[in-house]
Amino acid sequence: MHRSPRVSILYCSQCNWMLRASWLAQELLHTFGQDLGEVALQPGTGGIMEIRLDEELIFSRKEVGRFPESKELKQLIRDRIDPERSLGHSDR
């Protein structure tokens, strides 16, 4: 049985970043639909915003110094789960 990828978004609840994290989750679910097995929101502390695909860290606010753009995040996930997929306007 093939297991669908899991995305986890670890966000800082102290910084009130839940809305940003849930918006990113919504964008991913809208774009990838049934190709993702799960998108999980995980509250954390200390200014954290990390996105993982399965166990691989694909974005870290601490490392990059900014939040991920929706387009950028979609491209990072697409490149790992379905490199041939077109993201329409997000590829431009």
C-alpha distances in whole Angstrom, upper triangle without the diagonal:
4,6,10,13,15,19,22,25,28,31,35,36,39,39,38,35,33,34,33,30,29,30,28,25,26,27,23,22,24,23,20,19,15,14,15,13,16,20,22,25,27,31,32,36,38,38,34,32,28,25,22,19,17,19,21,24,25,28,31,34,36,35,36,39,38,35,32,33,30,30,30,27,25,26,25,21,21,22,19,16,18,21,23,22,26,27,30,33,31,31,35
4,6,10,12,16,19,23,25,29,32,33,37,37,36,33,31,31,30,27,26,27,25,22,23,24,20,19,21,20,16,16,13,11,12,10,14,17,19,23,25,28,30,34,36,35,31,29,25,22,19,16,14,17,18,21,22,25,28,31,33,32,33,35,34,31,29,29,27,27,26,23,22,22,21,18,17,18,15,13,14,18,19,19,22,23,27,29,27,27,31
4,7,9,13,15,19,22,25,28,30,33,33,32,29,27,28,27,24,23,24,22,19,21,21,18,16,19,19,15,15,12,10,9,7,10,14,16,19,21,25,26,30,32,31,28,25,22,19,16,13,10,14,15,19,19,22,25,28,30,29,30,32,31,28,26,27,24,25,24,21,20,21,19,16,16,17,14,12,14,18,19,19,22,22,26,28,26,26,30
4,7,10,13,16,19,23,26,27,31,31,30,26,24,25,24,21,20,21,19,16,17,17,14,13,16,15,11,11,8,6,5,5,8,11,13,17,19,23,25,28,30,29,26,23,20,16,14,10,9,13,14,17,17,20,22,25,28,27,27,30,28,25,23,23,21,21,21,18,16,17,16,12,13,15,12,9,12,15,17,16,19,19,22,25,22,23,27
4,7,10,13,16,19,23,25,28,28,27,24,22,23,21,18,18,19,16,14,16,16,12,12,15,14,11,11,10,7,5,5,7,9,11,15,16,20,22,25,27,26,22,19,16,13,10,7,6,10,11,13,13,16,19,22,24,23,24,26,25,22,19,20,18,19,18,14,13,15,13,10,11,13,10,8,11,14,17,16,18,18,21,23,21,21,25
4,7,10,13,16,20,21,25,24,23,20,19,20,19,15,15,17,14,11,14,15,11,11,15,14,12,12,11,10,6,6,5,6,8,11,13,16,18,22,24,23,19,16,14,10,8,6,5,9,10,12,12,14,17,19,22,22,22,24,23,20,18,19,17,18,18,14,14,16,14,10,13,15,12,11,14,17,19,18,20,19,23,24,21,22,26
4,7,10,13,17,18,22,21,20,17,15,17,15,12,12,14,11,9,12,12,9,10,13,13,11,12,13,11,8,8,6,5,6,9,11,14,16,19,21,19,16,13,10,7,6,5,6,9,9,10,10,11,14,16,18,19,19,21,19,16,14,16,14,16,15,11,11,14,12,9,12,14,12,11,15,17,20,18,20,18,21,22,19,20,24
4,6,10,13,15,18,18,17,14,13,15,13,10,11,13,11,9,12,13,11,12,16,16,14,15,16,15,11,11,8,6,5,6,7,10,12,15,17,16,13,10,8,6,5,7,8,9,10,9,10,11,12,14,16,17,18,19,18,15,14,16,15,17,16,12,14,16,14,12,15,17,15,15,18,20,23,21,23,21,24,24,21,23,26
4,6,10,12,15,14,14,11,10,12,10,7,9,11,8,8,11,12,11,13,16,16,16,17,18,17,14,14,11,8,6,5,6,8,10,13,15,13,10,7,6,5,7,9,11,12,12,10,10,9,10,11,14,15,16,16,15,12,11,14,13,16,15,11,13,16,14,13,16,18,17,17,20,22,24,23,23,21,24,24,20,22,25
4,7,9,12,12,12,10,9,12,11,8,11,13,11,11,15,16,15,16,19,20,19,20,22,21,17,17,14,11,8,6,5,6,6,9,11,10,7,5,5,6,8,12,13,12,13,11,12,10,10,10,12,14,15,16,14,12,13,15,16,19,17,14,17,19,17,16,20,21,19,20,23,25,28,26,27,24,27,27,23,25,28
4,6,9,8,9,6,7,10,9,7,10,12,11,12,15,16,16,18,20,21,21,22,24,23,20,20,16,13,11,7,6,5,5,7,9,7,5,4,7,9,12,15,16,16,16,13,14,12,10,10,12,14,15,14,13,11,12,15,15,19,17,15,18,20,18,18,22,23,22,23,26,27,30,28,28,25,28,27,24,26,28
4,5,5,7,6,7,11,10,9,12,14,14,15,18,19,19,21,23,24,25,26,27,27,23,23,20,17,14,11,9,6,5,5,6,5,5,6,9,12,15,18,20,19,19,16,17,14,12,11,12,15,16,15,14,12,14,17,18,21,20,18,21,23,22,22,25,26,26,27,29,30,33,31,32,29,31,30,27,29,31
4,5,5,6,6,10,11,10,12,15,15,16,18,20,20,22,24,25,26,26,28,28,24,24,20,17,14,11,9,5,6,6,9,8,9,10,13,15,18,21,22,21,22,19,20,18,16,14,16,19,20,18,17,15,17,19,20,23,23,21,23,26,24,24,27,29,28,29,32,33,36,33,34,30,33,31,28,31,33
4,5,8,9,12,13,13,15,17,18,19,21,23,24,25,27,29,29,30,32,31,28,28,24,21,18,14,12,9,8,6,7,8,10,12,15,18,20,24,25,24,25,22,23,20,17,15,16,19,20,18,17,16,19,21,22,26,25,23,26,28,27,27,30,32,31,32,35,36,39,36,36,33,35,34,31,34,35
4,6,8,11,11,11,14,15,16,18,20,21,22,24,26,27,28,29,31,31,27,28,24,21,18,15,13,10,10,8,8,6,9,10,14,17,20,23,25,24,24,21,21,18,16,13,14,18,18,15,14,13,16,18,20,23,22,21,24,26,25,25,29,30,30,31,33,34,37,35,34,31,33,31,28,31,32
4,6,7,9,10,11,13,14,16,17,19,20,22,23,25,26,26,29,29,26,26,23,19,17,13,13,10,10,10,11,10,11,11,15,17,20,23,25,25,25,22,22,19,17,15,17,20,20,18,16,14,16,18,18,22,22,20,23,26,25,25,28,30,29,30,32,33,36,33,33,30,31,30,27,30,31
4,6,5,6,9,10,11,12,14,16,17,18,20,21,23,23,26,26,23,23,20,16,14,11,11,9,10,10,11,9,9,8,12,13,17,19,22,22,22,19,18,15,14,12,14,17,17,15,13,10,13,14,15,19,18,17,19,22,21,21,24,26,26,26,29,30,32,30,29,26,28,26,23,26,28
4,5,5,6,8,10,10,12,14,15,16,18,20,21,21,23,24,20,21,17,14,12,8,9,8,10,11,14,12,11,10,12,13,16,19,20,21,21,19,19,17,16,15,17,20,19,18,16,13,14,16,15,19,19,17,19,22,21,21,23,26,25,25,28,29,31,29,29,25,27,26,24,27,28
4,5,5,6,9,10,10,12,14,15,16,18,20,20,23,23,21,21,18,14,13,10,12,11,14,15,17,14,14,12,15,15,18,20,22,23,23,21,20,18,17,16,19,21,20,19,16,13,14,14,14,17,18,16,18,21,21,20,23,26,26,26,27,29,31,28,27,24,25,24,22,25,26
4,6,5,6,9,10,11,13,14,15,17,18,19,22,22,19,21,18,14,13,11,12,12,14,15,16,13,12,10,12,12,16,18,20,21,21,18,17,14,14,13,16,18,17,16,13,9,10,11,10,14,15,13,15,18,18,18,20,23,23,23,25,26,28,25,25,21,23,21,19,22,23
4,5,5,6,9,10,11,12,14,16,16,17,20,19,16,17,14,10,10,7,9,9,12,13,15,13,11,8,10,9,13,15,17,18,18,15,15,13,13,12,15,17,17,16,14,10,10,11,11,14,14,12,14,17,16,16,19,21,21,21,23,24,26,24,24,21,23,22,19,22,24
4,5,5,6,9,10,10,12,14,15,15,18,18,15,16,13,10,9,7,10,11,14,16,18,16,15,12,13,12,15,16,18,20,20,18,17,16,16,16,19,21,20,20,17,13,13,13,12,15,16,14,14,18,18,17,19,22,22,21,23,25,27,24,24,20,22,22,19,22,24
4,5,5,6,9,10,10,12,14,15,18,18,16,18,15,11,12,11,14,14,17,19,20,17,16,13,14,13,16,17,19,21,21,19,17,16,17,16,20,21,20,20,16,12,12,11,9,13,14,12,13,16,17,16,18,21,21,21,22,23,25,22,21,18,19,18,16,20,21
4,5,5,6,9,10,11,12,13,16,16,14,16,13,10,11,10,13,14,16,18,20,17,15,11,12,10,13,13,16,18,17,16,14,12,14,14,17,19,17,17,14,11,9,9,6,10,11,8,9,13,13,12,14,17,17,17,19,20,22,19,19,16,18,17,14,17,19
4,5,5,6,9,10,10,11,13,14,11,12,10,6,8,8,11,13,16,19,21,18,16,13,12,10,12,12,15,17,17,16,14,14,16,16,19,21,20,20,17,14,12,12,10,13,13,10,10,14,14,12,14,17,17,16,18,20,22,19,19,16,19,19,16,19,21
4,5,5,6,9,10,10,13,14,12,14,11,9,11,11,15,16,19,22,24,21,19,16,16,14,15,15,18,20,20,19,18,17,19,19,23,24,22,23,20,16,14,13,10,13,15,12,11,15,16,14,15,19,19,18,19,21,22,19,19,16,17,17,15,19,21
4,6,5,6,9,10,13,13,12,15,13,10,13,13,17,19,21,23,25,22,20,16,16,13,15,15,18,20,20,18,16,16,18,18,22,22,21,22,18,15,12,11,7,9,11,9,8,12,13,12,13,16,17,16,17,18,19,16,15,12,14,14,12,15,17
4,5,5,6,8,11,10,9,11,10,8,11,12,16,18,20,23,25,22,19,16,15,12,13,12,14,17,16,16,14,14,17,18,21,22,20,22,19,15,12,12,8,10,11,8,7,10,11,9,10,13,14,13,14,15,17,14,14,11,14,15,12,15,17
4,5,5,5,8,9,7,10,9,7,11,13,16,19,22,25,27,24,22,18,17,14,15,13,15,18,19,19,17,17,20,21,24,25,24,25,22,19,16,15,12,13,15,12,10,14,14,12,12,16,16,14,15,17,18,15,16,13,16,17,15,17,20
4,6,6,9,10,10,13,12,11,14,16,19,22,25,27,29,26,24,21,20,17,18,16,19,22,22,21,19,19,22,23,26,27,25,26,23,20,17,15,11,12,15,13,10,14,15,13,13,17,17,15,16,18,18,14,14,12,13,14,13,16,18
4,6,9,9,10,13,13,12,16,17,21,23,26,28,30,27,24,21,20,16,17,15,18,21,20,20,17,18,21,22,26,26,24,25,22,19,16,14,10,10,13,11,8,11,13,10,10,13,14,13,12,14,14,11,10,8,10,12,10,13,15
4,6,5,6,10,11,11,14,17,20,23,25,28,30,27,25,21,19,16,15,13,15,18,18,19,16,18,21,23,26,26,24,26,24,20,17,16,13,13,14,12,9,11,12,9,8,12,12,10,10,13,13,10,11,10,12,15,13,14,18
4,6,6,9,10,10,14,17,20,23,26,29,31,29,26,23,21,18,17,15,16,20,20,21,19,21,24,25,28,28,27,29,26,23,20,19,15,16,17,15,12,15,16,13,12,16,15,13,13,16,16,13,14,13,15,17,16,18,21
4,5,7,9,11,15,18,21,24,27,30,32,31,28,24,22,19,18,15,16,19,20,21,20,22,25,27,30,30,29,31,29,25,22,22,18,19,20,17,15,17,17,14,13,17,16,12,13,16,17,14,16,15,18,20,19,20,24
4,7,9,11,15,18,21,24,26,30,31,30,26,23,21,17,16,12,13,17,17,19,17,20,23,25,28,28,27,29,27,24,21,20,17,17,18,15,12,14,14,11,10,13,12,8,9,13,14,11,14,14,17,19,17,18,22
4,6,7,11,14,17,20,23,26,28,26,23,20,18,14,13,10,10,14,15,16,15,17,20,23,25,25,25,27,25,22,19,19,16,17,17,14,12,14,14,10,11,14,12,9,11,14,16,14,16,15,18,20,18,19,23
4,7,10,14,16,20,22,26,28,27,24,21,18,15,13,11,10,14,15,17,17,19,22,24,27,27,27,29,27,24,21,22,19,20,20,17,15,18,17,13,14,17,14,12,14,18,19,17,20,19,22,24,22,23,27
4,6,10,12,16,19,22,25,24,20,18,16,13,12,10,10,13,15,16,16,17,19,22,24,25,25,26,24,21,19,20,17,19,19,16,15,18,16,13,15,18,15,14,16,19,21,19,21,20,23,24,22,23,27
4,7,10,13,16,19,22,20,17,14,13,10,10,9,10,13,14,14,14,15,17,18,21,22,22,23,21,18,16,17,14,17,17,13,13,16,15,12,14,17,15,14,17,19,22,19,21,19,22,23,20,22,25
4,6,10,13,16,19,18,15,13,12,10,10,10,11,13,14,14,15,15,16,17,20,21,22,23,21,18,16,18,16,19,19,15,16,19,17,15,18,20,18,17,20,23,25,23,24,22,25,25,23,25,28
4,7,10,13,16,15,12,11,10,10,11,13,13,14,16,15,15,14,15,16,18,20,20,21,19,16,15,17,16,19,19,15,17,20,18,16,19,22,20,20,23,25,27,25,26,23,26,26,23,26,28
4,6,10,13,13,10,10,10,10,11,13,14,14,15,14,16,15,14,15,16,19,20,20,19,16,16,19,18,21,20,17,19,22,20,18,22,24,22,22,25,27,30,28,29,26,29,29,26,28,31
4,7,10,11,9,9,11,12,14,17,17,17,18,16,18,16,15,15,16,19,20,19,18,16,17,20,19,23,22,19,21,24,22,21,25,26,25,25,28,30,33,31,31,29,31,31,28,30,32
4,7,8,7,8,10,12,14,17,18,17,18,16,17,15,13,13,13,17,18,17,17,15,17,20,21,24,23,20,23,25,23,22,26,27,25,26,30,31,34,32,33,30,33,32,29,31,33
4,6,6,9,11,15,17,20,21,20,20,17,19,17,14,13,13,16,18,16,16,15,18,21,22,25,24,22,25,27,24,25,28,29,28,29,32,33,36,35,35,32,35,34,31,33,34
4,6,9,12,15,18,21,23,21,21,18,19,16,13,11,10,14,16,14,15,15,17,21,22,25,24,22,25,27,25,25,29,29,28,30,33,34,37,35,36,33,35,34,31,33,34
4,7,10,13,16,20,22,20,20,16,17,14,11,8,8,12,13,11,11,11,14,17,19,22,20,19,22,24,22,23,26,27,27,28,31,31,34,33,33,30,32,31,27,29,31
4,6,10,13,16,18,17,16,13,14,11,8,7,7,10,12,11,11,10,12,16,17,20,18,16,20,21,19,20,23,24,23,25,28,28,31,30,30,28,30,29,26,27,29
4,7,10,14,16,15,14,11,11,8,6,5,7,10,10,10,9,7,9,12,14,17,15,13,16,18,16,16,20,21,20,22,24,25,28,26,27,24,26,25,22,24,26
4,7,10,12,11,10,7,8,6,5,6,8,10,10,12,11,9,9,13,14,16,14,11,14,16,13,14,17,18,17,18,21,22,25,24,25,22,25,25,21,23,25
4,7,10,10,8,6,6,5,7,9,11,12,12,14,13,10,9,12,12,14,12,9,11,13,10,10,14,15,14,15,18,19,22,21,22,19,22,22,19,20,23
4,6,6,5,4,5,7,9,12,14,14,15,17,16,14,12,15,14,16,14,10,12,14,10,9,13,14,12,13,16,17,21,20,21,20,23,24,20,21,24
4,6,5,7,7,9,12,15,17,17,17,20,19,17,14,16,15,16,14,11,11,12,9,7,11,11,9,9,13,15,18,17,19,18,22,23,19,20,23
4,6,8,10,12,15,18,19,19,20,23,22,20,18,20,18,19,18,14,15,16,13,11,13,14,11,11,15,17,20,19,22,21,25,26,23,23,27
4,6,9,12,13,17,18,17,19,21,21,20,18,21,20,21,19,16,17,18,14,13,16,16,13,14,17,19,22,22,24,24,27,28,25,25,28
4,6,9,11,15,16,14,16,19,19,18,16,18,18,19,16,13,15,15,11,11,14,13,10,12,16,17,20,20,22,22,25,26,22,23,26
4,6,7,11,12,11,12,15,15,14,13,16,16,17,14,12,14,14,11,11,15,14,12,14,18,18,22,21,23,21,25,25,21,22,25
4,7,10,12,11,11,14,14,12,10,13,13,14,11,8,11,11,7,8,12,11,10,12,15,15,19,18,20,18,21,22,18,18,21
4,7,9,8,8,10,10,9,7,10,12,13,10,8,11,12,9,10,14,14,13,16,18,18,21,20,21,19,22,21,18,18,21
4,5,5,6,8,8,8,8,12,14,15,13,11,15,15,12,14,17,17,17,19,22,22,25,24,25,22,25,24,21,22,23
4,6,5,5,5,6,7,11,14,16,13,12,16,17,15,16,20,20,20,22,24,24,27,26,26,23,26,24,21,22,24
4,6,5,7,9,11,15,17,19,16,16,19,20,17,19,23,22,22,24,27,27,30,29,29,27,29,28,24,25,27
4,6,8,10,11,15,17,18,15,15,19,18,16,18,21,20,20,23,25,24,28,27,28,26,28,27,23,24,25
4,6,8,9,12,15,16,13,13,17,16,14,17,20,19,20,22,24,23,26,26,26,23,26,24,20,21,22
4,7,10,12,16,17,15,15,19,19,17,20,23,22,23,26,27,26,29,29,28,25,27,25,22,23,24
4,7,9,12,14,12,13,16,17,16,18,21,21,22,24,26,25,28,26,26,23,25,22,19,21,21
4,7,9,12,10,10,14,15,14,16,18,19,20,22,24,23,26,24,23,20,22,20,17,19,20
4,6,8,7,6,10,11,10,12,15,16,17,18,20,20,22,20,20,17,19,17,14,16,17
4,5,5,6,9,10,11,12,14,15,17,19,19,19,21,19,18,14,16,14,11,13,14
4,5,5,6,9,10,11,12,14,16,17,17,17,19,16,15,12,13,12,9,12,13
4,6,5,6,9,10,10,12,15,15,15,15,16,14,12,9,10,9,5,8,9
4,5,5,6,9,10,11,13,15,15,14,16,15,14,11,13,12,8,9,11
4,5,5,6,9,10,11,12,14,14,16,14,14,11,14,14,10,12,14
4,5,5,6,8,10,11,11,11,13,11,11,8,11,11,8,9,12
4,5,5,6,9,10,10,9,11,10,10,8,11,11,8,8,11
4,6,5,7,9,10,10,13,12,13,11,15,15,11,11,14
4,5,5,6,8,9,12,11,12,11,15,16,12,13,16
4,5,5,5,6,8,7,9,8,12,14,11,11,14
4,6,6,4,8,8,10,11,14,16,13,11,15
4,6,6,10,11,13,13,17,19,16,15,18
4,6,9,9,12,13,16,19,16,16,19
4,6,6,9,11,14,17,15,14,17
4,6,8,10,13,16,14,12,15
4,7,10,12,15,14,12,15
4,6,9,12,11,10,13
4,5,9,8,7,10
4,6,5,5,9
4,5,6,7
4,5,5
4,6
4
